[in-house]
Amino acid sequence: MSLEQIIADCKKNHPKAQEQLYQLFAKKFFGVCLKYSRNYDDAQDNLQDGFIIIFKKIAQYSGKGSFEGWAKRILINNALIRFKDIRFLEILDDNIAEVELEIDDDTISLEYLLQIIQELPDQYRIVFSLYVLDGYSHKEISEMLNISTGTTKSNLFRARLILKEKIEKLTDIKFESSAK
């Protein structure tokens, strides 16, 4: 059965189509949820809640653009709602250096990288995930989180600094900072 047919059947609230849609995207969407969660259990909760919202709102999906992108946006927004009361640190200096991290896959496992990202304080993990992992701009992030772009840059800087320190401890590799 095609994705278009599964979506059409989901719009009619057919349980088998909903199950097929879940089976088709659960693994990929769980990865999205992991990026915005503190741990595996939170990610599972975000995935379940996200699919409930997707099924409730699927009639709003017009077929224009990718379904996966539409659903991913719902999952991210759902995960962000859980953090609506966190405080984002305001920017201290508009000319902060950008910390660049280039990671050798042979040195750092993806599991370790995900673990240290999940260990970041919420405000840093959210901005890091939105900017680095999902490609949102600072302007888009500031609108999504209702914070200034300077704050998004500051939180991203701090997230990268923490990750850099943890990776350096593990690998004894020194990363360079560059002013931007």
SVG drawing of the C-alpha trace seen along z (x, -y; Angstrom):
<svg xmlns="http://www.w3.org/2000/svg" viewBox="-13 -42 58 45">
<polyline fill="none" stroke="black" stroke-width="0.4" points="0.0,0.0 1.3,-3.5 2.0,-6.2 -0.7,-8.3 -3.2,-5.5 -2.1,-4.9 -2.5,-8.7 -5.9,-8.7 -7.0,-5.8 -5.6,-7.4 -7.7,-10.5 -10.7,-8.1 -9.5,-6.9 -8.7,-3.3 -6.7,-1.6 -4.8,0.7 -3.6,-2.3 -2.6,-4.1 -0.6,-1.0 1.0,-0.9 2.0,-4.5 3.4,-4.0 5.4,-1.0 6.7,-2.9 8.0,-5.9 8.4,-4.9 12.2,-4.1 13.0,-7.3 10.8,-9.5 12.1,-7.9 15.5,-9.3 14.0,-12.7 12.5,-12.4 15.8,-11.2 17.4,-14.5 15.0,-16.5 14.6,-14.2 16.6,-13.8 16.6,-10.0 15.2,-7.0 12.0,-6.9 11.2,-10.6 11.9,-9.9 9.4,-7.0 6.8,-9.3 7.4,-12.0 7.1,-9.5 3.8,-8.2 2.3,-11.6 3.6,-12.8 1.9,-10.1 -1.4,-10.8 -1.1,-14.4 -0.2,-13.3 -3.3,-11.1 -5.5,-13.9 -4.2,-16.4 -3.6,-14.2 -6.7,-15.7 -4.7,-19.0 -2.0,-17.4 -2.7,-18.7 -0.3,-16.4 1.8,-19.4 5.4,-18.9 6.7,-15.8 4.6,-14.0 7.7,-13.1 8.7,-16.8 5.1,-17.8 5.1,-15.0 8.6,-15.8 7.6,-19.4 4.7,-18.1 7.1,-15.8 9.6,-18.6 6.9,-21.1 5.4,-18.5 8.9,-17.9 9.5,-21.6 6.2,-22.1 7.6,-20.0 10.3,-22.6 8.3,-25.8 9.1,-26.9 12.9,-26.5 15.1,-29.6 17.4,-30.3 20.6,-32.1 20.8,-35.5 23.7,-36.4 26.6,-38.0 28.8,-39.0 27.6,-39.4 31.1,-38.5 31.4,-35.0 33.7,-32.6 32.2,-29.7 33.3,-26.3 33.8,-24.0 33.5,-20.2 34.7,-17.8 34.3,-14.3 36.0,-11.2 33.5,-8.4 36.2,-6.0 37.0,-7.9 33.5,-8.6 30.6,-6.3 27.2,-7.6 25.8,-6.2 28.3,-8.2 27.6,-11.3 23.9,-10.9 24.5,-10.3 26.5,-13.5 23.9,-15.5 21.2,-14.1 23.2,-15.1 23.3,-18.8 21.1,-21.1 17.6,-21.4 18.1,-24.9 21.4,-23.9 20.2,-20.5 17.2,-22.1 19.0,-24.8 21.9,-22.5 19.4,-19.9 17.4,-22.5 20.4,-24.2 23.0,-21.5 20.9,-18.3 17.8,-19.7 19.2,-22.7 17.0,-25.4 18.4,-29.0 18.9,-31.1 16.0,-33.3 13.7,-30.3 14.8,-28.9 14.3,-32.3 10.7,-32.4 10.0,-28.8 11.3,-29.4 10.3,-33.0 13.9,-34.1 16.3,-36.5 18.7,-35.2 21.5,-36.3 20.2,-33.9 20.1,-31.1 23.7,-31.8 24.8,-31.9 23.1,-28.7 24.5,-27.0 28.0,-28.2 27.6,-26.9 26.3,-23.5 29.2,-23.1 31.7,-24.1 30.3,-21.4 30.4,-18.8 33.9,-19.8 35.1,-19.4 33.6,-16.0 34.9,-14.8 38.4,-16.2 38.4,-14.3 37.5,-11.1 39.9,-11.4 42.6,-13.9 41.8,-15.7 42.0,-19.5 39.5,-21.5 40.1,-25.0 37.7,-28.0 37.3,-30.6 35.8,-34.1 32.9,-34.8"/>
</svg>
